[in-house]
Amino acid sequence: MGSLALLAWLLTMIDSAAAGRAYAAYGGVYIAASLAWLWLAEGVRPDRWDVTGVAVALTGSAIILAGPR
């Protein structure tokens, strides 16, 4: 709950025109963190499809953040 509150607070500090992009990019990080939790806390090792999905999500996040405007 603390990290979600921190995220909400940090999103309020971003220029409102870019807040949507920051939130979209956060989605990729959230997916990666969820699979890390699955592996570290629950002991279920992600399969190749999980890893591929995370790679696609993080690539999408990078494109959203670094794309020329």
C-alpha positions as CSV (number, residue, x, y, z in Angstrom):
1,M,0.0,0.0,0.0
2,G,2.9,2.3,0.7
3,S,4.4,1.9,-2.7
4,L,1.0,2.6,-4.4
5,A,0.6,5.7,-2.3
6,L,4.1,6.8,-3.3
7,L,3.2,6.2,-6.9
8,A,0.1,8.3,-6.6
9,W,2.0,11.1,-4.9
10,L,4.8,11.0,-7.6
11,L,2.2,11.2,-10.4
12,T,0.9,14.4,-8.9
13,M,4.3,15.9,-9.3
14,I,4.4,15.3,-13.1
15,D,3.2,17.9,-15.5
16,S,-0.4,17.0,-16.3
17,A,0.3,16.7,-20.0
18,A,2.8,13.9,-19.3
19,A,1.0,12.2,-16.4
20,G,-0.7,9.8,-18.8
21,R,2.6,8.7,-20.3
22,A,4.1,8.2,-16.9
23,Y,1.2,6.1,-15.8
24,A,1.3,4.0,-19.0
25,A,5.0,3.4,-18.6
26,Y,4.4,2.4,-15.0
27,G,2.3,-0.5,-16.3
28,G,5.4,-2.2,-17.7
29,V,7.2,-1.8,-14.4
30,Y,4.1,-3.2,-12.6
31,I,4.1,-6.3,-14.8
32,A,7.8,-6.9,-14.2
33,A,7.4,-6.4,-10.4
34,S,4.4,-8.8,-10.4
35,L,6.4,-11.6,-12.0
36,A,9.3,-10.9,-9.7
37,W,6.9,-11.3,-6.7
38,L,5.5,-14.5,-8.2
39,W,9.1,-15.9,-8.4
40,L,10.6,-14.6,-5.1
41,A,7.6,-14.6,-2.8
42,E,5.5,-17.4,-4.1
43,G,8.2,-19.6,-5.5
44,V,6.7,-20.0,-9.0
45,R,9.3,-19.5,-11.6
46,P,8.1,-17.5,-14.6
47,D,8.1,-19.4,-17.9
48,R,9.4,-18.2,-21.3
49,W,6.0,-16.6,-22.1
50,D,6.0,-14.6,-18.9
51,V,9.6,-13.4,-19.6
52,T,8.6,-12.5,-23.2
53,G,5.6,-10.6,-22.0
54,V,7.6,-8.6,-19.5
55,A,10.2,-7.8,-22.2
56,V,7.4,-6.6,-24.6
57,A,5.8,-4.5,-21.8
58,L,9.2,-2.9,-20.7
59,T,10.0,-2.2,-24.4
60,G,6.7,-0.5,-24.8
61,S,7.3,1.5,-21.6
62,A,10.7,2.6,-23.0
63,I,9.2,3.6,-26.3
64,I,6.5,5.7,-24.5
65,L,9.1,7.5,-22.3
66,A,11.9,7.9,-24.8
67,G,9.9,8.5,-28.0
68,P,10.6,11.8,-29.8
69,R,8.0,14.5,-29.3
